Amino acid sequence: MNRAGGVWQVAIGSQRGGQPGQQENQQPADDRSENPENRPGNLDARLRQLLEEVEREGALDGPGDRHWPDFPGFEFAWETAWNDLRSGGNRILFSSPFVSGERGIPINGLIWMGSKAEMLDRVRTKLDTRFKVLKFRTGALDMEDELSLLRELRTRFAPEDLEIRLDANGAWTPEEAPRILASFARYGIHSIEQPLAAGRPDHGPAQPHGDHPPGPR
């Protein structure tokens, strides 16, 4: 471990050699916070204890039960460095086709609100630019027109060819949401963002697949 200014550089090596696992943790400079991590000296003292343990035992087996509840920033760096070591020290914690550059992440083309004709025209523009994911704000049209728009799209494009996402922007009540979600579910909707207003204690989860309507995102 090395400290440069307010940044701790955590590096964990293996007795078998190879690249070490690494991660940085920047300590906040504001010592007025109630967070112990922000008060000078506290983290330094804990790290000295850790280094003494390493010198005494010769090695550490892993993160184990060494949790740092008073120092969440350092705990994140500590666990990340261990995960980096386990994955070969190549700064790739979780390999995936995206990380290796084999596959991208689909980005949705946003369809702005308007009349049905205007929205269909915007859909054609996005499809012409090769978007495979479209996102609509619900509530721009009445319910029947919105369902008609989705029905028209689904007559041309199956769910595997065109992913449709919706954003309700918290427009529905808990009482009406199940009925509306069930209506949309017939058209292979990938997800519906914020069906209920934020902060509602009665905001329960909905399931996105099977016999259930799409769930909140």
VENMO-V751585 format. One record per run of one state. SS is the DSSP state (H for helix, E for strand, L for the rest). FROM is the first residue (numbers start at 1). LEN is the number of residues. If there is no record, write none. Layout:
SS:FROM:LEN ; SS:FROM:LEN
This chain:
L:1:1 ; E:2:3 ; L:5:2 ; E:7:6 ; L:13:8 ; E:21:6 ; L:27:9 ; H:36:3 ; L:39:3 ; H:42:16 ; L:58:14 ; H:72:15 ; L:87:22 ; E:109:3 ; L:112:4 ; H:116:13 ; L:129:4 ; E:133:5 ; L:138:5 ; H:143:14 ; L:157:6 ; E:163:5 ; L:168:4 ; E:172:1 ; L:173:1 ; H:174:12 ; L:186:3 ; E:189:5 ; L:194:2 ; E:196:1 ; L:197:19 ; E:216:1 ; L:217:1
